[in-house]
Amino acid sequence: MTPPIPPPKILLIESDPVAANEIRAALAAAGSGSFEVEWVRLLSEGLDSLRKKGIAAVLLALSLPDSHGIDAFDKVLVVAPDVPILILGGNANEALAKQAVGRGAQDYLLPGHLDSYSLPRALRNAIERKAVEDALYVEKDRAVVTLNSIGDAVLCTDISGHITYLNLVAEAMTGWRRREATGKPLAEVFRIIDGTTRKTARDPMEMAVEQNRTVGLTVNCVLIRRDGFESAIEDSAAPIHDRAGRVIGAVIVFHDVSAARAMSIQMTHSAQHDVVTNLPNRLLLSDRISQAIALANRQNRPVALIFLDLDRFKYINDSLGHSTGDQLLRSVSKRLLASVRRSDTVSRLGGDEFVVLLSEIAYPEDAAISAKKYSFRSRRPTPSADKICISMAASV
């Protein structure tokens, strides 16, 4: 049986206990076993840990009791030139953090990007990018094996923006084989758009090379595969440096988040809609009422609510079963929706209770006129359903 792969070990060099605890909590929230964190307060202690090897990445604060500023970064880089270093930069010393990136740090993180999502993502990307960079310095066959073992898609370009490498995942997601894509402009192979505006997204390789640091795309980025299939992606791009520190290209690491986004949309919808009728529930209705009242106040026009319930609905449930009751609720909801304007809201509060929000009426009397349309008896005689009718009350 293959032994489990240990989590990457992160060295945190930070003298402030409060900041250190927040960072450790953010990494712990990323999931059980995602990272192993070693925290030290002094640079000297951090250098001792780095000399023992086994560190996957370093989170370094530039203000320490025994070292300060860019000197702290230089000392870490000398001891561990092959370990990715991410600078913990406060808003006050962002310029210093950028200077460290220019001297070889992978990236810098401002306080607003140290949450349980952004921080683990930045570390994983840094570790994977370092693996990519290292693989590019070894012979070709070993690099192919290494990069193809990475779960994310990896795409590399030269300084001119032409494709130099795709791993197997990148081939599948872009629809381009590596031998076909090599030498082509990035925009031809890696076609990305904003999922909302449908406009072409800015070239991430260009941004990474210009800024000489890691950059991310918008959260709503969509990749268009060669055959036109679209998938939502998250990614980051980082410059690739040669041994002398010169930028020679860029590496883009990305993965498909279509399922995650669809799940998020579904969860949001479920939280705001009734499971039986798919009508807005009490939570969404409350929000729409607040918006309608605010709009009515601005326009000096009335707004109305119509409350409805089904007489003897409990008898239907008891005699014919909840399945028939649910079918009746869905039938009523369809008839109510067919009787209102697109600007109105039909919602189910629960049980046999419905509410219709009339957000755009000219006179209070209009609510009574609308209410008359909703009073009906079932047109299909059934053992009990023929006696169902709707009772209502209008409130203006």
PASEKE-988036 format. One record per residue (C-alpha): residue number from 1; residue in three letters; x, y, z. Coordinates in Angstrom, 3 decimals, decimal comma. Layout:
PASEKE-988036
@k NUM | r ALA | px X | py Y | pz Z
...
***
This chain:
PASEKE-988036
@k 1 | r MET | px 0,000 | py 0,000 | pz 0,000
@k 2 | r THR | px 1,385 | py 3,381 | pz -1,021
@k 3 | r PRO | px 2,018 | py 5,614 | pz 2,007
@k 4 | r PRO | px 0,107 | py 8,931 | pz 2,034
@k 5 | r ILE | px 1,919 | py 11,979 | pz 0,670
@k 6 | r PRO | px 2,721 | py 14,379 | pz 3,510
@k 7 | r PRO | px 1,319 | py 17,916 | pz 3,219
@k 8 | r PRO | px 3,732 | py 20,647 | pz 2,054
@k 9 | r LYS | px 5,598 | py 22,273 | pz 4,937
@k 10 | r ILE | px 5,250 | py 26,053 | pz 5,113
@k 11 | r LEU | px 7,765 | py 28,142 | pz 7,080
@k 12 | r LEU | px 6,136 | py 31,246 | pz 8,570
@k 13 | r ILE | px 8,639 | py 33,901 | pz 9,705
@k 14 | r GLU | px 6,563 | py 36,497 | pz 11,553
@k 15 | r SER | px 7,278 | py 38,233 | pz 14,870
@k 16 | r ASP | px 3,689 | py 39,385 | pz 15,485
@k 17 | r PRO | px 1,763 | py 36,578 | pz 17,298
@k 18 | r VAL | px -1,630 | py 37,995 | pz 16,289
@k 19 | r ALA | px -0,732 | py 38,072 | pz 12,601
@k 20 | r ALA | px 0,848 | py 34,622 | pz 12,835
@k 21 | r ASN | px -2,261 | py 33,126 | pz 14,454
@k 22 | r GLU | px -4,496 | py 34,603 | pz 11,752
@k 23 | r ILE | px -2,325 | py 33,104 | pz 9,025
@k 24 | r ARG | px -2,220 | py 29,698 | pz 10,695
@k 25 | r ALA | px -5,997 | py 29,779 | pz 11,153
@k 26 | r ALA | px -6,504 | py 30,634 | pz 7,471
@k 27 | r LEU | px -4,313 | py 27,713 | pz 6,391
@k 28 | r ALA | px -5,994 | py 25,347 | pz 8,844
@k 29 | r ALA | px -9,382 | py 26,294 | pz 7,408
@k 30 | r ALA | px -8,199 | py 25,198 | pz 3,960
@k 31 | r GLY | px -8,815 | py 21,599 | pz 4,978
@k 32 | r SER | px -7,383 | py 18,862 | pz 7,074
@k 33 | r GLY | px -3,817 | py 18,052 | pz 6,115
@k 34 | r SER | px -3,544 | py 20,743 | pz 3,417
@k 35 | r PHE | px -0,438 | py 22,346 | pz 4,930
@k 36 | r GLU | px 1,996 | py 21,815 | pz 7,776
@k 37 | r VAL | px 2,997 | py 25,177 | pz 9,266
@k 38 | r GLU | px 6,194 | py 25,893 | pz 11,203
@k 39 | r TRP | px 6,151 | py 29,322 | pz 12,862
@k 40 | r VAL | px 9,267 | py 31,166 | pz 14,016
@k 41 | r ARG | px 9,604 | py 34,735 | pz 15,277
@k 42 | r LEU | px 13,242 | py 35,403 | pz 14,419
@k 43 | r LEU | px 14,973 | py 35,363 | pz 11,056
@k 44 | r SER | px 17,850 | py 33,381 | pz 12,543
@k 45 | r GLU | px 15,427 | py 30,634 | pz 13,574
@k 46 | r GLY | px 13,943 | py 30,609 | pz 10,098
@k 47 | r LEU | px 17,350 | py 30,307 | pz 8,456
@k 48 | r ASP | px 18,158 | py 27,324 | pz 10,710
@k 49 | r SER | px 14,932 | py 25,615 | pz 9,604
@k 50 | r LEU | px 15,686 | py 26,264 | pz 5,938
@k 51 | r ARG | px 19,152 | py 24,732 | pz 6,266
@k 52 | r LYS | px 17,526 | py 21,489 | pz 7,431
@k 53 | r LYS | px 15,626 | py 21,300 | pz 4,100
@k 54 | r GLY | px 12,080 | py 20,034 | pz 3,649
@k 55 | r ILE | px 10,436 | py 23,477 | pz 3,407
@k 56 | r ALA | px 8,027 | py 23,819 | pz 0,450
@k 57 | r ALA | px 7,442 | py 27,598 | pz 0,716
@k 58 | r VAL | px 8,245 | py 30,564 | pz 2,969
@k 59 | r LEU | px 5,901 | py 33,277 | pz 4,232
@k 60 | r LEU | px 8,225 | py 36,112 | pz 5,244
@k 61 | r ALA | px 7,523 | py 39,332 | pz 7,110
@k 62 | r LEU | px 10,110 | py 42,020 | pz 6,401
@k 63 | r SER | px 10,002 | py 43,573 | pz 9,873
@k 64 | r LEU | px 11,662 | py 41,209 | pz 12,358
@k 65 | r PRO | px 13,511 | py 41,730 | pz 15,650
@k 66 | r ASP | px 16,846 | py 40,547 | pz 14,225
@k 67 | r SER | px 16,506 | py 41,784 | pz 10,642
@k 68 | r HIS | px 14,524 | py 44,414 | pz 8,793
@k 69 | r GLY | px 13,607 | py 45,359 | pz 5,250
@k 70 | r ILE | px 15,041 | py 43,913 | pz 2,085
@k 71 | r ASP | px 18,038 | py 42,576 | pz 4,014
@k 72 | r ALA | px 15,767 | py 39,946 | pz 5,608
@k 73 | r PHE | px 14,664 | py 38,718 | pz 2,198
@k 74 | r ASP | px 18,224 | py 38,639 | pz 0,823
@k 75 | r LYS | px 19,361 | py 36,418 | pz 3,699
@k 76 | r VAL | px 16,518 | py 33,958 | pz 3,118
@k 77 | r LEU | px 17,207 | py 33,878 | pz -0,618
@k 78 | r VAL | px 20,887 | py 33,079 | pz -0,051
@k 79 | r VAL | px 20,082 | py 30,141 | pz 2,240
@k 80 | r ALA | px 17,167 | py 28,773 | pz 0,181
@k 81 | r PRO | px 17,363 | py 29,990 | pz -3,432
@k 82 | r ASP | px 15,157 | py 27,134 | pz -4,663
@k 83 | r VAL | px 12,294 | py 27,637 | pz -2,186
@k 84 | r PRO | px 9,430 | py 29,969 | pz -3,244
@k 85 | r ILE | px 9,230 | py 33,015 | pz -0,956
@k 86 | r LEU | px 6,016 | py 35,011 | pz -0,502
@k 87 | r ILE | px 6,357 | py 38,374 | pz 1,221
@k 88 | r LEU | px 3,834 | py 39,401 | pz 3,871
@k 89 | r GLY | px 3,496 | py 43,036 | pz 2,880
@k 90 | r GLY | px 1,458 | py 45,572 | pz 4,812
@k 91 | r ASN | px -0,163 | py 48,472 | pz 3,004
@k 92 | r ALA | px 2,487 | py 50,784 | pz 4,478
@k 93 | r ASN | px 5,440 | py 48,879 | pz 3,021
@k 94 | r GLU | px 4,014 | py 47,587 | pz -0,258
@k 95 | r ALA | px 6,845 | py 49,295 | pz -2,143
@k 96 | r LEU | px 9,355 | py 47,247 | pz -0,140
@k 97 | r ALA | px 7,432 | py 44,056 | pz -0,909
@k 98 | r LYS | px 7,493 | py 44,904 | pz -4,637
@k 99 | r GLN | px 11,241 | py 45,428 | pz -4,379
@k 100 | r ALA | px 11,597 | py 41,945 | pz -2,923
@k 101 | r VAL | px 9,589 | py 40,510 | pz -5,833
@k 102 | r GLY | px 11,946 | py 42,251 | pz -8,207
@k 103 | r ARG | px 14,870 | py 40,537 | pz -6,460
@k 104 | r GLY | px 13,410 | py 37,046 | pz -6,716
@k 105 | r ALA | px 10,424 | py 36,616 | pz -4,380
@k 106 | r GLN | px 7,522 | py 34,710 | pz -5,918
@k 107 | r ASP | px 4,871 | py 37,204 | pz -4,836
@k 108 | r TYR | px 3,688 | py 39,452 | pz -2,018
@k 109 | r LEU | px 0,440 | py 39,262 | pz -0,077
@k 110 | r LEU | px -1,384 | py 42,251 | pz 1,386
@k 111 | r PRO | px -3,473 | py 41,888 | pz 4,572
@k 112 | r GLY | px -6,705 | py 41,649 | pz 2,585
@k 113 | r HIS | px -5,453 | py 38,509 | pz 0,787
@k 114 | r LEU | px -4,673 | py 36,378 | pz 3,841
@k 115 | r ASP | px -8,088 | py 34,703 | pz 4,120
@k 116 | r SER | px -8,784 | py 30,961 | pz 4,035
@k 117 | r TYR | px -9,302 | py 31,034 | pz 0,243
@k 118 | r SER | px -6,711 | py 33,456 | pz -1,143
@k 119 | r LEU | px -3,753 | py 32,460 | pz 1,049
@k 120 | r PRO | px -3,885 | py 28,656 | pz 0,423
@k 121 | r ARG | px -4,444 | py 29,325 | pz -3,279
@k 122 | r ALA | px -1,412 | py 31,642 | pz -3,443
@k 123 | r LEU | px 0,763 | py 29,047 | pz -1,698
@k 124 | r ARG | px -0,367 | py 26,187 | pz -3,935
@k 125 | r ASN | px 0,215 | py 28,265 | pz -7,048
@k 126 | r ALA | px 3,670 | py 29,305 | pz -5,820
@k 127 | r ILE | px 4,649 | py 25,696 | pz -5,097
@k 128 | r GLU | px 3,328 | py 24,485 | pz -8,456
@k 129 | r ARG | px 4,974 | py 27,335 | pz -10,359
@k 130 | r LYS | px 8,267 | py 26,543 | pz -8,666
@k 131 | r ALA | px 7,876 | py 22,928 | pz -9,709
@k 132 | r VAL | px 7,299 | py 24,141 | pz -13,265
@k 133 | r GLU | px 10,349 | py 26,390 | pz -13,237
@k 134 | r ASP | px 12,554 | py 23,654 | pz -11,816
@k 135 | r ALA | px 11,264 | py 21,177 | pz -14,360
@k 136 | r LEU | px 12,235 | py 23,513 | pz -17,194
@k 137 | r TYR | px 15,892 | py 23,271 | pz -16,120
@k 138 | r VAL | px 16,071 | py 19,489 | pz -16,319
@k 139 | r GLU | px 16,050 | py 17,294 | pz -19,343
@k 140 | r LYS | px 12,890 | py 17,225 | pz -21,455
@k 141 | r ASP | px 11,480 | py 13,788 | pz -20,639
@k 142 | r ARG | px 11,643 | py 14,325 | pz -16,883
@k 143 | r ALA | px 9,954 | py 17,719 | pz -17,241
@k 144 | r VAL | px 7,091 | py 16,169 | pz -19,203
@k 145 | r VAL | px 6,534 | py 13,512 | pz -16,533
@k 146 | r THR | px 6,610 | py 16,114 | pz -13,740
@k 147 | r LEU | px 4,262 | py 18,585 | pz -15,368
@k 148 | r ASN | px 1,800 | py 15,939 | pz -16,512
@k 149 | r SER | px 1,510 | py 14,714 | pz -12,926
@k 150 | r ILE | px 0,173 | py 18,108 | pz -11,803
@k 151 | r GLY | px -3,604 | py 18,155 | pz -11,465
@k 152 | r ASP | px -3,973 | py 21,702 | pz -12,831
@k 153 | r ALA | px -3,461 | py 22,748 | pz -16,426
@k 154 | r VAL | px -0,014 | py 24,270 | pz -17,072
@k 155 | r LEU | px 0,808 | py 26,414 | pz -20,095
@k 156 | r CYS | px 4,109 | py 28,162 | pz -20,789
@k 157 | r THR | px 5,068 | py 30,934 | pz -23,210
@k 158 | r ASP | px 8,263 | py 32,645 | pz -24,246
@k 159 | r ILE | px 8,900 | py 36,361 | pz -23,792
@k 160 | r SER | px 7,135 | py 37,078 | pz -27,101
@k 161 | r GLY | px 3,936 | py 35,410 | pz -25,952
@k 162 | r HIS | px 4,224 | py 32,278 | pz -28,077
@k 163 | r ILE | px 3,362 | py 28,854 | pz -26,692
@k 164 | r THR | px 6,307 | py 26,720 | pz -25,595
@k 165 | r TYR | px 4,594 | py 24,034 | pz -23,528
@k 166 | r LEU | px 1,212 | py 22,539 | pz -22,536
@k 167 | r ASN | px 0,751 | py 19,648 | pz -20,129
@k 168 | r LEU | px -1,899 | py 16,978 | pz -20,685
@k 169 | r VAL | px -4,554 | py 18,802 | pz -18,663
@k 170 | r ALA | px -3,941 | py 21,999 | pz -20,626
@k 171 | r GLU | px -4,241 | py 20,045 | pz -23,880
@k 172 | r ALA | px -7,630 | py 18,695 | pz -22,815
@k 173 | r MET | px -8,960 | py 22,046 | pz -21,620
@k 174 | r THR | px -7,797 | py 24,106 | pz -24,618
@k 175 | r GLY | px -8,395 | py 21,431 | pz -27,257
@k 176 | r TRP | px -4,874 | py 21,923 | pz -28,633
@k 177 | r ARG | px -2,193 | py 19,250 | pz -28,768
@k 178 | r ARG | px 1,215 | py 20,488 | pz -27,683
@k 179 | r ARG | px 2,887 | py 19,918 | pz -31,038
@k 180 | r GLU | px 0,109 | py 21,919 | pz -32,764
@k 181 | r ALA | px 0,128 | py 24,755 | pz -30,233
@k 182 | r THR | px 3,885 | py 25,229 | pz -29,911
@k 183 | r GLY | px 4,916 | py 28,510 | pz -31,503
@k 184 | r LYS | px 1,397 | py 29,880 | pz -31,813
@k 185 | r PRO | px 0,362 | py 33,139 | pz -30,096
@k 186 | r LEU | px -1,107 | py 32,636 | pz -26,648
@k 187 | r ALA | px -4,392 | py 34,349 | pz -27,599
@k 188 | r GLU | px -5,004 | py 31,763 | pz -30,319
@k 189 | r VAL | px -4,662 | py 28,787 | pz -27,977
@k 190 | r PHE | px -5,735 | py 30,236 | pz -24,628
@k 191 | r ARG | px -8,965 | py 32,061 | pz -25,553
@k 192 | r ILE | px -10,449 | py 33,654 | pz -22,457
@k 193 | r ILE | px -13,387 | py 36,022 | pz -22,019
@k 194 | r ASP | px -15,253 | py 37,695 | pz -19,193
@k 195 | r GLY | px -18,251 | py 35,477 | pz -18,524
@k 196 | r THR | px -20,528 | py 38,461 | pz -17,861
@k 197 | r THR | px -19,560 | py 40,971 | pz -20,540
@k 198 | r ARG | px -18,386 | py 38,371 | pz -23,093
@k 199 | r LYS | px -15,461 | py 40,642 | pz -23,892
@k 200 | r THR | px -11,954 | py 39,281 | pz -24,413
@k 201 | r ALA | px -10,051 | py 39,194 | pz -21,125
@k 202 | r ARG | px -6,652 | py 40,828 | pz -20,899
@k 203 | r ASP | px -3,641 | py 38,645 | pz -21,703
@k 204 | r PRO | px -2,424 | py 37,248 | pz -18,347
@k 205 | r MET | px 1,055 | py 36,544 | pz -19,721
@k 206 | r GLU | px 1,395 | py 40,185 | pz -20,759
@k 207 | r MET | px 0,370 | py 41,379 | pz -17,288
@k 208 | r ALA | px 2,758 | py 38,974 | pz -15,533
@k 209 | r VAL | px 5,722 | py 40,021 | pz -17,667
@k 210 | r GLU | px 4,894 | py 43,734 | pz -17,409
@k 211 | r GLN | px 4,561 | py 43,674 | pz -13,636
@k 212 | r ASN | px 7,182 | py 40,958 | pz -13,091
@k 213 | r ARG | px 4,954 | py 39,290 | pz -10,541
@k 214 | r THR | px 2,125 | py 36,797 | pz -10,211
@k 215 | r VAL | px -1,243 | py 38,014 | pz -11,472
@k 216 | r GLY | px -4,686 | py 36,451 | pz -11,354
@k 217 | r LEU | px -7,630 | py 36,664 | pz -13,707
@k 218 | r THR | px -11,111 | py 37,893 | pz -12,879
@k 219 | r VAL | px -13,292 | py 35,521 | pz -10,895
@k 220 | r ASN | px -15,708 | py 35,230 | pz -13,816
@k 221 | r CYS | px -13,178 | py 34,137 | pz -16,432
@k 222 | r VAL | px -14,317 | py 31,661 | pz -19,111
@k 223 | r LEU | px -12,034 | py 29,553 | pz -21,331
@k 224 | r ILE | px -13,255 | py 28,803 | pz -24,864
@k 225 | r ARG | px -11,957 | py 25,448 | pz -26,060
@k 226 | r ARG | px -10,854 | py 24,951 | pz -29,643
@k 227 | r ASP | px -14,224 | py 23,388 | pz -30,539
@k 228 | r GLY | px -16,186 | py 26,220 | pz -28,903
@k 229 | r PHE | px -16,983 | py 24,487 | pz -25,604
@k 230 | r GLU | px -16,808 | py 26,898 | pz -22,677
@k 231 | r SER | px -15,613 | py 26,230 | pz -19,136
@k 232 | r ALA | px -15,272 | py 28,531 | pz -16,153
@k 233 | r ILE | px -11,686 | py 28,709 | pz -14,902
@k 234 | r GLU | px -9,578 | py 30,194 | pz -12,159
@k 235 | r ASP | px -5,926 | py 30,783 | pz -12,837
@k 236 | r SER | px -2,795 | py 32,770 | pz -12,239
@k 237 | r ALA | px 0,153 | py 33,721 | pz -14,404
@k 238 | r ALA | px 3,716 | py 34,317 | pz -13,278
@k 239 | r PRO | px 6,913 | py 35,329 | pz -15,044
@k 240 | r ILE | px 9,603 | py 32,716 | pz -15,662
@k 241 | r HIS | px 13,176 | py 33,818 | pz -14,926
@k 242 | r ASP | px 16,433 | py 32,375 | pz -16,113
@k 243 | r ARG | px 19,338 | py 31,729 | pz -13,751
@k 244 | r ALA | px 20,436 | py 35,337 | pz -14,105
@k 245 | r GLY | px 17,014 | py 36,603 | pz -13,046
@k 246 | r ARG | px 15,919 | py 37,812 | pz -16,482
@k 247 | r VAL | px 12,283 | py 37,298 | pz -17,502
@k 248 | r ILE | px 12,200 | py 34,783 | pz -20,342
@k 249 | r GLY | px 8,494 | py 33,985 | pz -20,491
@k 250 | r ALA | px 5,497 | py 33,153 | pz -18,362
@k 251 | r VAL | px 3,717 | py 30,139 | pz -16,901
@k 252 | r ILE | px -0,067 | py 30,012 | pz -16,525
@k 253 | r VAL | px -1,635 | py 27,565 | pz -14,070
@k 254 | r PHE | px -5,421 | py 27,121 | pz -14,331
@k 255 | r HIS | px -8,194 | py 24,682 | pz -13,523
@k 256 | r ASP | px -11,877 | py 24,122 | pz -14,293
@k 257 | r VAL | px -14,277 | py 25,552 | pz -11,690
@k 258 | r SER | px -17,500 | py 25,069 | pz -13,682
@k 259 | r ALA | px -18,889 | py 22,534 | pz -11,220
@k 260 | r ALA | px -18,012 | py 24,681 | pz -8,222
@k 261 | r ARG | px -19,633 | py 27,771 | pz -9,755
@k 262 | r ALA | px -22,743 | py 25,812 | pz -10,755
@k 263 | r MET | px -23,006 | py 24,420 | pz -7,219
@k 264 | r SER | px -22,651 | py 27,909 | pz -5,760
@k 265 | r ILE | px -25,395 | py 29,243 | pz -8,043
@k 266 | r GLN | px -27,639 | py 26,283 | pz -7,173
@k 267 | r MET | px -27,084 | py 26,752 | pz -3,442
@k 268 | r THR | px -27,908 | py 30,454 | pz -3,709
@k 269 | r HIS | px -31,059 | py 29,648 | pz -5,691
@k 270 | r SER | px -32,139 | py 26,951 | pz -3,211
@k 271 | r ALA | px -31,678 | py 29,315 | pz -0,290
@k 272 | r GLN | px -34,051 | py 31,847 | pz -1,890
@k 273 | r HIS | px -36,706 | py 29,639 | pz -3,514
@k 274 | r ASP | px -39,383 | py 27,218 | pz -2,376
@k 275 | r VAL | px -38,424 | py 23,615 | pz -3,063
@k 276 | r VAL | px -41,932 | py 22,515 | pz -4,195
@k 277 | r THR | px -43,034 | py 25,378 | pz -6,460
@k 278 | r ASN | px -39,660 | py 27,026 | pz -7,198
@k 279 | r LEU | px -41,276 | py 30,349 | pz -6,306
@k 280 | r PRO | px -39,365 | py 32,945 | pz -4,261
@k 281 | r ASN | px -39,489 | py 32,066 | pz -0,573
@k 282 | r ARG | px -39,928 | py 34,306 | pz 2,465
@k 283 | r LEU | px -36,252 | py 35,403 | pz 2,398
@k 284 | r LEU | px -36,268 | py 36,551 | pz -1,236
@k 285 | r LEU | px -39,743 | py 38,066 | pz -0,891
@k 286 | r SER | px -38,559 | py 40,192 | pz 2,041
@k 287 | r ASP | px -35,685 | py 41,528 | pz -0,051
@k 288 | r ARG | px -37,965 | py 42,346 | pz -2,989
@k 289 | r ILE | px -40,487 | py 44,052 | pz -0,710
@k 290 | r SER | px -37,715 | py 46,276 | pz 0,656
@k 291 | r GLN | px -36,648 | py 47,190 | pz -2,882
@k 292 | r ALA | px -40,240 | py 47,825 | pz -3,969
@k 293 | r ILE | px -40,916 | py 50,093 | pz -0,989
@k 294 | r ALA | px -37,749 | py 52,087 | pz -1,644
@k 295 | r LEU | px -38,690 | py 52,497 | pz -5,313
@k 296 | r ALA | px -42,276 | py 53,428 | pz -4,429
@k 297 | r ASN | px -41,048 | py 56,113 | pz -2,038
@k 298 | r ARG | px -38,824 | py 57,629 | pz -4,718
@k 299 | r GLN | px -41,597 | py 57,611 | pz -7,313
@k 300 | r ASN | px -44,389 | py 58,541 | pz -4,855
@k 301 | r ARG | px -46,457 | py 55,588 | pz -6,011
@k 302 | r PRO | px -48,249 | py 52,848 | pz -4,027
@k 303 | r VAL | px -47,144 | py 49,242 | pz -3,655
@k 304 | r ALA | px -49,425 | py 46,324 | pz -2,743
@k 305 | r LEU | px -49,275 | py 42,864 | pz -1,220
@k 306 | r ILE | px -51,942 | py 40,250 | pz -1,824
@k 307 | r PHE | px -52,105 | py 37,370 | pz 0,655
@k 308 | r LEU | px -53,718 | py 34,127 | pz -0,533
@k 309 | r ASP | px -54,314 | py 30,723 | pz 0,973
@k 310 | r LEU | px -56,007 | py 27,533 | pz -0,214
@k 311 | r ASP | px -59,192 | py 26,570 | pz 1,623
@k 312 | r ARG | px -59,269 | py 22,953 | pz 2,808
@k 313 | r PHE | px -55,715 | py 22,277 | pz 1,559
@k 314 | r LYS | px -55,003 | py 20,159 | pz 4,622
@k 315 | r TYR | px -57,895 | py 17,904 | pz 3,657
@k 316 | r ILE | px -56,291 | py 17,324 | pz 0,246
@k 317 | r ASN | px -52,995 | py 16,352 | pz 1,868
@k 318 | r ASP | px -54,713 | py 14,046 | pz 4,369
@k 319 | r SER | px -57,058 | py 12,343 | pz 1,920
@k 320 | r LEU | px -55,009 | py 12,187 | pz -1,302
@k 321 | r GLY | px -51,456 | py 12,393 | pz 0,025
@k 322 | r HIS | px -48,689 | py 14,974 | pz 0,013
@k 323 | r SER | px -47,716 | py 14,155 | pz -3,582
@k 324 | r THR | px -51,138 | py 15,308 | pz -4,771
@k 325 | r GLY | px -50,921 | py 18,310 | pz -2,468
@k 326 | r ASP | px -47,574 | py 19,292 | pz -3,984
@k 327 | r GLN | px -49,017 | py 18,873 | pz -7,477
@k 328 | r LEU | px -51,868 | py 21,204 | pz -6,523
@k 329 | r LEU | px -49,418 | py 23,786 | pz -5,147
@k 330 | r ARG | px -47,443 | py 23,721 | pz -8,384
@k 331 | r SER | px -50,634 | py 24,090 | pz -10,429
@k 332 | r VAL | px -51,731 | py 27,084 | pz -8,355
@k 333 | r SER | px -48,299 | py 28,694 | pz -8,652
@k 334 | r LYS | px -48,375 | py 28,380 | pz -12,460
@k 335 | r ARG | px -51,822 | py 29,981 | pz -12,631
@k 336 | r LEU | px -50,740 | py 32,827 | pz -10,382
@k 337 | r LEU | px -47,598 | py 33,435 | pz -12,440
@k 338 | r ALA | px -49,681 | py 33,553 | pz -15,602
@k 339 | r SER | px -51,830 | py 36,295 | pz -14,066
@k 340 | r VAL | px -49,106 | py 38,764 | pz -13,088
@k 341 | r ARG | px -46,677 | py 41,061 | pz -14,867
@k 342 | r ARG | px -42,950 | py 40,379 | pz -15,104
@k 343 | r SER | px -42,343 | py 43,166 | pz -12,600
@k 344 | r ASP | px -44,539 | py 41,477 | pz -9,948
@k 345 | r THR | px -43,472 | py 38,703 | pz -7,586
@k 346 | r VAL | px -45,410 | py 35,557 | pz -6,698
@k 347 | r SER | px -43,998 | py 33,811 | pz -3,632
@k 348 | r ARG | px -44,881 | py 30,929 | pz -1,355
@k 349 | r LEU | px -44,534 | py 31,584 | pz 2,343
@k 350 | r GLY | px -45,107 | py 27,948 | pz 3,280
@k 351 | r GLY | px -47,989 | py 25,511 | pz 3,649
@k 352 | r ASP | px -50,906 | py 26,794 | pz 1,579
@k 353 | r GLU | px -49,960 | py 30,471 | pz 1,843
@k 354 | r PHE | px -48,952 | py 32,597 | pz -1,136
@k 355 | r VAL | px -48,093 | py 36,292 | pz -1,430
@k 356 | r VAL | px -48,222 | py 38,416 | pz -4,582
@k 357 | r LEU | px -46,157 | py 41,605 | pz -4,571
@k 358 | r LEU | px -47,506 | py 44,268 | pz -6,938
@k 359 | r SER | px -44,548 | py 46,607 | pz -7,192
@k 360 | r GLU | px -45,863 | py 48,936 | pz -9,902
@k 361 | r ILE | px -49,468 | py 50,085 | pz -9,518
@k 362 | r ALA | px -50,910 | py 53,523 | pz -10,217
@k 363 | r TYR | px -53,738 | py 53,535 | pz -7,636
@k 364 | r PRO | px -54,512 | py 51,534 | pz -4,492
@k 365 | r GLU | px -57,720 | py 50,301 | pz -6,109
@k 366 | r ASP | px -55,615 | py 48,425 | pz -8,672
@k 367 | r ALA | px -54,739 | py 45,899 | pz -5,971
@k 368 | r ALA | px -58,409 | py 44,967 | pz -5,535
@k 369 | r ILE | px -58,818 | py 44,569 | pz -9,291
@k 370 | r SER | px -55,802 | py 42,281 | pz -9,417
@k 371 | r ALA | px -57,028 | py 40,299 | pz -6,405
@k 372 | r LYS | px -60,279 | py 39,401 | pz -8,202
@k 373 | r LYS | px -58,250 | py 37,623 | pz -10,906
@k 374 | r TYR | px -56,799 | py 35,244 | pz -8,333
@k 375 | r SER | px -60,116 | py 34,024 | pz -6,881
@k 376 | r PHE | px -60,916 | py 30,749 | pz -8,539
@k 377 | r ARG | px -62,125 | py 27,247 | pz -7,976
@k 378 | r SER | px -60,497 | py 24,156 | pz -9,389
@k 379 | r ARG | px -61,735 | py 23,374 | pz -12,906
@k 380 | r ARG | px -61,031 | py 19,678 | pz -12,519
@k 381 | r PRO | px -63,549 | py 17,887 | pz -10,317
@k 382 | r THR | px -61,756 | py 15,399 | pz -8,111
@k 383 | r PRO | px -63,010 | py 13,665 | pz -4,947
@k 384 | r SER | px -61,905 | py 16,652 | pz -2,905
@k 385 | r ALA | px -60,120 | py 19,167 | pz -5,077
@k 386 | r ASP | px -63,367 | py 20,518 | pz -6,563
@k 387 | r LYS | px -64,053 | py 22,208 | pz -3,243
@k 388 | r ILE | px -60,729 | py 24,017 | pz -3,076
@k 389 | r CYS | px -60,853 | py 27,745 | pz -3,503
@k 390 | r ILE | px -58,519 | py 30,644 | pz -2,780
@k 391 | r SER | px -59,154 | py 33,093 | pz 0,038
@k 392 | r MET | px -57,303 | py 36,384 | pz -0,046
@k 393 | r ALA | px -56,655 | py 39,720 | pz 1,566
@k 394 | r ALA | px -55,097 | py 42,737 | pz -0,132
@k 395 | r SER | px -52,944 | py 45,199 | pz 1,752
@k 396 | r VAL | px -51,838 | py 48,520 | pz 0,255
***
